[in-house]
Amino acid sequence: MINIVNMANIQAYPQPGLVGPTLGFALQNFFQGETYEGHRFASFSVQGASSQLNGENETLALLFPFSSFALTLVESGNGNKLSSLTLKTRWVETNSTSPSPSSADYLTMSEYTSYYIGVGASYSETTIELRFKSAMDGVNGVFPAGTFTRRNSGQLPTNSRINFK
Amino acid sequence: MSDFPSIAPTRRTLRMAEPARKEYRALNGVVVRRNFGNLMGNYLLDLVFENITETNVILIWDHYHNANNQQNRFQLQFDPSLSPLAGLGTFAGMSSSLSSKLNLTYIRWFYVEPPNIEASERSLSTVTVKLIGELNYSA
């Protein structure tokens, strides 16, 4: 049996030019109703790729149920375009005989951490999908695998041309 | 949110909770299971109330049509004084040591499907109710 806890730290930055706080959300999806190491319980799942050999940005999606909380999460990050995500994937084990074990009954076996930036969100009748791409630590020979946002490039005309050197 | 009416059912079927789990089955038969949570949920409770009076039918009718119950789900009554001596309550006839195992604060109940009301005799009806006990989550 494998028990995996996803722990997501989402920072939602205000739109440039607007005064507003940077909101932080620390969430986990395993321990029902508990706050686990500072992470509140939220019902979400993680789907997608985490990395690729050439360092290209891969899309990772966090799926939330369509709730007021998830809407706040999207809107406070300007449609999840101005968000960053630190995703910790933790493998935990328990020997508890309790019918309702708590997080204190689980031991951490191993974990790894990945970093992503928000690239948008989409809605359906029942879910809200927050899309992220891997952060700019994936670099191959000549091209930084970054994603342009207004935050790092400023306003661009629609027919602009950019040369990298 | 109001508790489910305290009427003793004629028949009661309870399916225990299931874990939040998915499994990968390899071609050679090896199975790897992944758990997605620390608690189990999705109890299924089928209740049949045979030949109950209109007063009791109205209790179930009102409970089902209560918008608050539909929105926020509800709890069952586990008051030991209601069962088994009084012969009342959803778990009438069940000892309190057993029924208390179902008195879980993290479980909320919901209608799986609309209840059925079958007229059996003049002013008496047989009502079938199917409930599901889900993990409590509101956000």
Interface residues (C-beta under 8 A of the other chain):
Chain A: M1 I2 N3 I4 N29 F30 F31 Q32 G33 F41 A42 S43 S67 S68 F69 A70 T94 P99 S100 P101 S102 S103 D105 Y106
Chain B: V32 R33 R34 N35 F36 G37 N38 L39 M40 K101 L104 Y106 L135 N136 Y137 A139
